[in-house]
Amino acid sequence: GEDGRDGFGNEGPKGRKGDEGFPGFSGPKGVAGEPGTRGGPGPKGNQGQRGVSGSSGSLGQKGEDGYPGPHGAKGPRGPGVVQCDLVKKIRDNCPCCFGKLECPLYPTELAFALDISRGLNRAAFNKMRNAVVRLVKDITIAESNCPRGARVALTLYNNEVITEIRFSDAMKKRALIERIEGLQIPQSNKPRSLDTAMSFVAQNTFKRVRSGFLMRKVAIFFVGDQVGQGQAISNAALRLHDAGIATLFLVNQPDRTLSSAVQVNSTTLADVIVLPSAETEYSSVIQKVMNCHVCLDVCSPDQTCDYTPTSASRDKRSFTSDIDIDIAFLIDSSETTYPSFFTSIKHYIAHIVEHLYISSNPTSSVHHARVSVVQHAPYAYIQNKTGSPIHVDIGLTEQHSAQDLVKFIQEKTHQLEGGRALASAIESTVEQVFEKAPLPRDRKVLMLFVTGSVEEEKEKLVRIATEIKCRGYFLVIFAVGQTLSAGDAHVLSLMASEPSDVFFKQLDTVSVFYNKHIQAFGQLLPKYISIDNAFYMSPEMSKSCQWFQNDQPMKHALNPSKQQETYQKHHASHQTVHQMKHNDELHVSSITSHSLKLGWSDADPKLSVYFEIMVDSF
């Protein structure tokens, strides 16, 4: 066929990219560009190898002394001079101390109290007055405040007290004797109250006396007839003994009530001497009064003396009391307790512990003493009212000897530096320390050391103190420091056990802790507590109590038909005791939060008797 005519057809598809050609020749060198910005620092390189140490340099010059450091805590007071050793040394080296000795040997404050109560005639009074004159004639009378000889005071008493001569009168001997010889028995029909006279002499007659290392205080009471109310006399004798006053009772006939009232277990608070009617015997008795009381040489007593007043001197350091007792020391660790206060309180507690026979098996033995040390109140409790208001440094069953206790108190008991919560602390100590300890003792003592104001909580504190005293606890209170007002002292005295002037002590400065009477009080406190019927309550206090004292056997009449009011504390732990009347006497003892024991007061066997006892709670 014929060829078609030439022409262009439709555009075909795009072909693939061809192979890369050979590189061309290099072009000419371009113009130099501008410099760039400086780069940042590079990463730190690896540490190089340690170089070789150089040789030691020469010794430099001594530097200047630094500033002195702060003072450490004050240490305990040393043993000091033993009184009788000092007296003996003076007598052995003094050329004037030979020959006839002066009477009294030591400066003495001598007080007489004459009975003028109902039933005494003029002859009986004249006999007492003549005995005083006879005693005064044979002694050296101090006519000033010079620490030598005796100053004399004289009072008359029935159920009231009349002061005839005061210590401050400082009368000359002749004038003093004439004044005594001129005394006449006043007309009176008032009954005898010996305990009133004893308390007056302790609190008023001896209120202002001379001070001195060897000063003696002696009180002589003339008693015209038999006395009653042995418990009141025991408390008054305790006041005199606590004040360091040697007491003598001169009676016309033996008085068993008086003799037993001044006897505290193995400690005699006062001496009782019967004045005979025969002249020969009378003279020998008066001479015995002179040798063994008025002119007593405490460092070398006369061999005829069968009674020597207890000395409050440092000579009694080795004395130890073996008493079954639980005692807790509750320390105020608030901001008012300065470090010096806290240190002195610890030393005083250690002083008390050193004179206790501590139980070696506090968890299994019912005998000997157990001690606890508690502080109040932790910071968390003060700020948030959380946790316990007390910090127990030592529990009743944690230590087994006095040495361990003293070491722990001195070295490991540090001030809490919290706040004050006294009311809550008392309750918590009773709950958490006393009531949780196994085998509780019959005698339980809570000793408080208070350094700050408590007047604002008066009502609550007095109520709580009354509650625990009604449950058988002894409250001993020390008010320490000058920040406490008269109102604070009044509140604390109401809280303390009775007699409050014995069991409440106010110490203006910590140095008073080392006063010989305060030291003697701590040493003899267990004996004060162990006195028969020591748990004394005034009628006013007894009305406030609705049950017997806790763990303190006492005789009370019981009536199965009459149930007494029951009491429960605001917290879970409570104790209930019921008082009933019955012809045969029972006593209540071993009271716990869930049980009590009833027993016959007489050991003789009795017929079986059934009592139904109901314990209510509300």
C-alpha positions, 0 to 999 in steps of 0.5 A: 500500500501507499505510505501515509502522509507524514504528521505528528501523533499524540504526545507519548508518556514521559521517559525515565530519568537518564543516568548521571553524567560525568562530573564537570570541571571545578569552578573558580574559588568563591569569596571568603564568608563572614566568621560564625558565632563563638561556640559554648563551653565543652563538657568537663574532662576526666579528672587527671591522675593525683600528683605526688604529696609533698613533704610535711611542713614545720610545726607552726606556732601555738594559737591563742586560748579560746573563749571559756565554755558554758558552765556545767550543771551544778553538782550535788552538795558534798557531805560537809562536816559531821556535826559531832566530829566538829564538836569533838575537835573543838573540845580537844583543841580548845583550852577553855573547854575543860572543867565544869560544862555550861548548861545548856551546852548549845544555844537553846530555845526552851518553851514551857506549856502549863496546863490550866484546864478544867479540874486542876486546882491551885496546888497542881498549878503551883507544882508545875510552876515551881518545876519550871522555876527549878529548871530555869534557875539551873541554866544559863539564860541568854539576854540577847540574840547572842548564840549562847545559853537559853532563851525561854518562852512560856504559855498556858493552855486549856482549849486555848493558848495564852502566851505569857513570855516570848523568846523575843522578850530576852529578859534577864534571869532574875526578872524572868524567874520573878515573872514565872514565880508571879504566875497564878492559875486563872479562873477557867472552866474550859476543857483540855486540848493538848494537841491545840497547845502543841500545834500553837507552840510549833507554829507560833512560839517557835516562829522566830528563833535564833539560827545557828549550826548547833541551835537546839529547840526544846518544848516541855509540856506539863499535862495535868490529867489523862488526855484523849484523841490520840490521833490529834496528838500524833499529828501535833507531835508530828508537827513538832518533830518535823520542825526539829523541836525536841518534845517532853511531856511531864505527867502526874500519872502514866498515860497510855494514850499519850505514850502510844500517840507519840510512838511511830513504829520504831521512832519516838516523836517525844518523851513522856516522863511521870513526875513522882510525888515523893521529894527524893524521886522528884529531884532525881526526875528533875535532874534527868530532865536537865541532863537528858532534855534541857542540857542534853549533849547530843554528841555525848548523851548522859548514860542515864538517858533512855531517850535521845531526841532524833537529830536533824543533823548530817550525822544520820546519813546512813539511816535507811527505812525498810517500809512497804511503800510505793512512791512516785515523784511528779516533777513540773518540767515547764518553763518555770523550772529552771535548770538549777531547779531541776538539778536540785530536785533530782538531788533531793529525790536521790537523797530520799531514795538513798534512805529507802530499802528498795525492793530487789524483786519489784514485780514479785515481792510485796515488801520494801519500797518501789520508786517512780519518777515522772515529768509533766507535760510533753510538748505534744500534749500541751500544743495538741492535747494528744498523747499522755500528759506525763512522761515516765522516766522510771516506772515502779518496777524498773529498778532493783536497788537504791544505787541503780535508781540514784545513778539513773536519776542523776545521769539519765533523767533529763528535763522534759522542757514541755509545759504544765498540766498538773491536774491531768498529770496527777490523774495519769500518774495514778492510772498509769503508774500506781494502778498498773503496777502489780502487787500494790503496796498498802502505802502509796505516796505521790510527791509533787514538785511545783514551780509555777502558778496553779491558782487558776485551776484551784477548783479542779486541782482541789477536787482531784487531790481530794479524790485521790486522798479519799482513795488512800494516797498521801500527797506531799507537795513542794512549792519551789521558787519565788514565782508562786503567789500566796494564792498558789501556796493556799491551793497547794496547801489545800491539796496536801495531806493532813496535817498540811503544815507537815506535808506541804513545804514552800521553798523560796530558793533551791538552796533550801533543799539542803536545809537540815530540816528539809533534809531530815524531812526527806529522810524521815518521810517513810516513818511519817507515812508508816505511823499507825492511823497515819491517814488522818482526815479532818472532819471537813475532809471526811465529809467530802469522801464517800468511801474508805481510803484505798488499800488502808485497813480501817475499822468501820461499822458495817450495816448490810441493810444500808448501802452508801453512795458510790463514786466513779472517776470521770475516766475508766478506772474507778474504785468503789467501797461500801460502808455498812453497820454491824455489831461485829466490826469488819474492815476493808482492804486491798481495793482495786478497780475491780475488787475489794477484800472484807475481813474481821477486825478480830482474829477470833473465829466467828459464825458464818455471815452472808453479805450481799454487796452490790457495785453500781456504776453511773 
